[in-house]
C-alpha cells in the first residue's frame, strides 16, 4: 500500500526542494484550489512509490511539476469541451492523472487509464481511489483493450514512435475523437515516416513546457491502400 501520511516520504532521502518548480508549473497552467490539493497529494504519492518502483525518469524528479504535471495539464486547453479522455500507456499517470485531477469537479467527466505493467496499474488504482478521481484503470495491453465508452480525446506520452502510435489511436478516431500526442524534438521526422503509411489530418501545437517539444493534434487518419 502507498503511505498516505503527509510530511517526509518514507524510503526517500534528500528529496529536492520542489517549491520553485511547483510555482513555475502553476504559472504555466492555472488550476483551481481543489485541483491543486489533488495534484499536491498525487505528487506525494508518486514520489513515495518512486522510491521502490520506477514511475518517472530519476533525473526528472527535481522537475516533476513542470516536466510531468504542467506538461500533462496543457492538453486541457486544446480540448476544453472534452468530457471522456482515453490515456494510452499511462505509466506513472501522465498525462491522464493530472487531467483527471483537473476534471474531478466537472460533471460527466471520465478518464480511462490504460497500463499493461501490473505494478504501475496497481499504483494508478490506489491514486485514483485515494483522490476520488473520475478515472478507471485498465490493466491491459492497448491491442486487447475493451472500452465501452466513446472517448472525445485520446492521449499518449512517451509511448511509441508516431507510425506505431497511429495504429493504436486510429480505431478511436473513426468515432469522432481527436488525438493529442505529446512528442519531442524528432516529431517532424516521425511525421514524415508516418506519412508513408497514413493520410494524416493533423497539426502541430507548441509545448508550453519545452520549446523543443510539440503536441501532435490528429483529427483524421486513413491508411494508404496497399498496391499489389
LINHUSUL-V470873 format. One record per pair of residues at least 6 apart in sequence whose C-alpha atoms are under 6 Angstrom apart, sorted by the first residue. I is the first residue (numbers start at 0). J is the second residue. D is the distance in Angstrom with one decimal. If there is no record, write none. Layout:
# LINHUSUL-V470873
{{I;J;D} {I;J;D}}
This chain:
# LINHUSUL-V470873
{{8;47;5.7} {10;50;5.9} {11;50;5.8} {15;61;5.7} {20;62;5.9} {20;64;5.9} {21;64;5.2} {24;64;5.6} {24;65;4.7} {24;69;5.3} {34;100;5.7} {34;101;5.3} {54;91;4.6} {70;208;5.8} {71;94;4.4} {72;98;5.9} {81;151;5.6} {82;108;4.5} {83;108;5.7} {83;109;4.8} {83;110;5.8} {83;150;4.8} {83;151;5.3} {84;110;4.6} {84;150;5.4} {84;152;4.9} {84;153;5.9} {85;110;5.9} {85;111;4.7} {85;153;4.7} {86;95;5.5} {86;111;6.0} {86;112;5.0} {86;153;5.8} {86;154;4.7} {86;155;5.9} {87;113;5.1} {87;155;5.2} {88;113;5.4} {88;114;5.0} {89;112;5.8} {89;113;5.8} {89;114;5.5} {103;132;5.7} {103;133;5.8} {109;133;5.1} {109;134;5.6} {110;134;4.5} {111;134;5.6} {111;135;4.9} {112;136;4.7} {112;137;5.9} {113;137;4.8} {114;120;5.7} {114;138;5.2} {114;139;5.9} {115;138;5.2} {115;139;4.7} {115;140;5.0} {120;138;5.8} {151;176;4.5} {152;176;5.3} {152;177;5.1} {152;178;5.6} {153;178;4.6} {154;178;5.8} {154;179;5.0} {154;180;5.6} {155;180;5.2} {156;181;5.1} {161;189;5.6} {162;193;4.4} {177;217;5.7} {177;218;4.8} {178;216;5.7} {178;217;5.0} {179;215;5.8} {179;216;4.9} {180;214;5.5} {180;215;5.0} {181;214;4.7} {182;212;5.8} {182;213;5.4} {182;214;5.9} {183;212;4.3} {184;211;5.2} {184;212;5.3} {196;222;5.9} {196;223;5.5} {197;221;5.6} {197;222;4.4} {197;223;5.4} {198;220;5.7} {198;221;5.1} {199;220;4.9} {200;217;5.9} {200;218;5.5} {200;219;4.8} {201;216;5.3} {201;217;4.3} {201;218;5.9} {202;215;6.0} {202;216;5.3} {203;214;5.6} {203;215;4.8} {204;213;5.7} {204;214;5.0} {205;213;4.8} {206;212;5.5} {206;213;5.1}}
